[in-house]
Amino acid sequence: MGSTSSVFENCVALRDLAPCQDPGAELFFGALGGVRSDRLEEMMQELFRLQDLNCNGTLEEAELLKLNEKIAILHGGSDAECSSVRRRYSQIFRSELNAEGPVTFTRFRRYMYRTLDALDPDEPTQAMILDQFIAEADLALATFPGSLKVNPGFMKAGAHP
């Protein structure tokens, strides 16, 4: 899980970036001011759709934890540190996405573009990173189809896993 880990371990630095004044201001413009391509937008929507395990249109903490735990198992097998993955992604969800509850696509999108922009402003590189995230999520869903079901509100963001 090398590339995924390094992406999210560096998220703390993103808190120092100025927040977007208008929630929709980044709809077509990136944090660095560039227009996002249709391809990148479609990839972002696909990643969100794959992570929305209960298909309710929002991303919940339980969904993020379950999916990334399975991705860790794909990378590390039975030696995967699932409790560490749960702690790390719970912290990311609560501090970077939403400590109060489910995350909308707009909020997820803003966070992901800030993360991608902090890693590399080059759009082809960002597309490669998103493609890897999509491939990992897709593979986890195909490999563990029955174990990734999450009921809406199953685990509120304020509850500890």
C-alpha positions as CSV (number, residue, x, y, z in Angstrom):
1,M,0.0,0.0,0.0
2,G,3.0,2.3,-0.6
3,S,1.6,5.0,-2.7
4,T,-1.8,5.1,-0.9
5,S,-0.1,5.3,2.5
6,S,2.2,8.1,1.5
7,V,-0.7,10.1,0.0
8,F,-2.7,10.0,3.2
9,E,0.2,10.2,5.7
10,N,1.0,13.7,4.2
11,C,-2.5,14.9,4.7
12,V,-1.7,16.8,7.9
13,A,0.1,19.4,5.8
14,L,-3.1,20.1,3.9
15,R,-4.7,21.6,7.0
16,D,-2.5,24.6,6.6
17,L,-3.9,25.4,3.2
18,A,-6.5,28.2,3.1
19,P,-10.0,26.7,2.9
20,C,-12.1,27.5,-0.1
21,Q,-14.4,30.4,0.7
22,D,-17.2,29.2,-1.6
23,P,-18.0,25.5,-1.3
24,G,-18.6,25.4,-5.1
25,A,-15.7,27.5,-6.1
26,E,-13.5,24.4,-6.9
27,L,-16.2,22.8,-8.9
28,F,-14.4,23.5,-12.2
29,F,-11.2,25.0,-10.9
30,G,-8.5,23.2,-9.0
31,A,-6.9,24.5,-5.8
32,L,-4.0,25.7,-7.9
33,G,-6.4,27.6,-10.2
34,G,-6.3,25.2,-13.2
35,V,-9.4,23.9,-14.9
36,R,-10.1,20.2,-14.2
37,S,-10.5,18.0,-17.3
38,D,-13.6,16.0,-17.9
39,R,-11.5,12.9,-17.5
40,L,-10.3,13.8,-14.1
41,E,-13.8,14.8,-13.0
42,E,-15.1,11.4,-14.2
43,M,-12.4,9.6,-12.4
44,M,-13.2,11.5,-9.2
45,Q,-16.9,10.6,-9.5
46,E,-16.0,6.9,-10.1
47,L,-13.7,6.8,-7.0
48,F,-16.5,8.3,-4.9
49,R,-19.0,5.8,-6.3
50,L,-16.8,2.9,-5.5
51,Q,-16.3,4.0,-2.0
52,D,-20.0,4.7,-1.4
53,L,-20.5,1.0,-0.4
54,N,-24.2,1.5,0.6
55,C,-25.0,3.6,-2.5
56,N,-26.7,6.4,-0.4
57,G,-24.8,9.2,-2.2
58,T,-22.5,10.0,0.8
59,L,-19.3,8.6,2.1
60,E,-19.4,7.3,5.7
61,E,-16.6,6.5,8.0
62,A,-17.5,2.8,8.1
63,E,-17.3,2.7,4.3
64,L,-13.8,4.2,4.2
65,L,-12.6,1.9,7.0
66,K,-14.0,-1.3,5.5
67,L,-12.8,-0.6,2.0
68,N,-9.2,0.4,3.0
69,E,-8.9,-2.5,5.3
70,K,-9.7,-4.8,2.4
71,I,-7.2,-2.9,0.2
72,A,-4.5,-3.4,2.9
73,I,-5.3,-7.2,2.9
74,L,-4.9,-7.2,-0.9
75,H,-1.4,-5.6,-0.5
76,G,-0.3,-7.4,2.7
77,G,-2.2,-10.6,2.8
78,S,-2.9,-12.1,6.2
79,D,0.0,-9.9,7.6
80,A,-1.9,-6.7,6.9
81,E,-2.1,-4.4,9.9
82,C,-5.9,-3.9,9.8
83,S,-6.1,-2.1,13.2
84,S,-3.5,0.4,12.1
85,V,-5.4,0.9,8.8
86,R,-8.6,1.5,10.7
87,R,-7.0,4.0,13.1
88,R,-5.3,5.9,10.2
89,Y,-8.4,6.2,8.0
90,S,-10.6,7.0,11.0
91,Q,-8.3,9.9,11.8
92,I,-8.3,11.0,8.2
93,F,-12.1,10.9,8.0
94,R,-12.6,12.8,11.3
95,S,-9.9,15.4,10.8
96,E,-9.9,15.9,7.1
97,L,-13.3,15.1,5.8
98,N,-16.0,15.4,8.4
99,A,-16.0,14.8,12.1
100,E,-19.8,15.2,12.2
101,G,-21.0,12.5,9.8
102,P,-21.3,11.5,6.2
103,V,-19.3,13.3,3.5
104,T,-20.9,14.7,0.3
105,F,-19.3,14.3,-3.1
106,T,-18.5,18.0,-3.1
107,R,-16.5,17.8,0.2
108,F,-14.8,14.5,-0.9
109,R,-13.9,16.1,-4.2
110,R,-12.4,19.2,-2.6
111,Y,-10.4,17.2,-0.2
112,M,-9.1,14.8,-2.9
113,Y,-8.1,17.7,-5.2
114,R,-6.3,19.4,-2.4
115,T,-4.4,16.2,-1.7
116,L,-3.6,15.7,-5.4
117,D,-2.5,19.3,-5.8
118,A,-0.2,19.0,-2.7
119,L,1.3,15.8,-4.2
120,D,1.8,17.0,-7.8
121,P,0.0,19.7,-9.8
122,D,0.6,17.8,-13.0
123,E,-2.8,16.6,-14.2
124,P,-1.5,13.4,-16.0
125,T,0.2,12.4,-12.7
126,Q,-3.0,13.1,-10.8
127,A,-4.9,10.9,-13.2
128,M,-2.4,8.1,-12.6
129,I,-2.9,8.4,-8.9
130,L,-6.7,8.4,-9.2
131,D,-6.5,5.5,-11.5
132,Q,-4.5,3.5,-8.9
133,F,-7.1,4.4,-6.2
134,I,-9.9,3.3,-8.5
135,A,-8.1,0.0,-9.4
136,E,-7.5,-0.8,-5.8
137,A,-11.1,-0.1,-4.8
138,D,-12.5,-2.0,-7.8
139,L,-10.3,-5.0,-6.9
140,A,-11.3,-5.0,-3.3
141,L,-15.0,-4.9,-4.2
142,A,-14.4,-7.8,-6.7
143,T,-12.3,-9.9,-4.2
144,F,-14.5,-9.3,-1.1
145,P,-18.0,-8.8,-2.5
146,G,-20.1,-9.9,0.5
147,S,-18.0,-8.4,3.2
148,L,-18.2,-4.8,2.1
149,K,-21.9,-4.1,2.9
150,V,-22.5,-1.1,5.1
151,N,-25.9,0.1,6.3
152,P,-26.4,3.9,6.2
153,G,-25.4,5.4,9.5
154,F,-23.8,2.1,10.7
155,M,-21.0,3.9,12.3
156,K,-21.3,7.6,13.0
157,A,-18.1,9.6,12.7
158,G,-18.2,10.5,16.4
159,A,-18.1,6.8,17.5
160,H,-14.8,5.1,17.9
161,P,-14.2,1.9,15.9
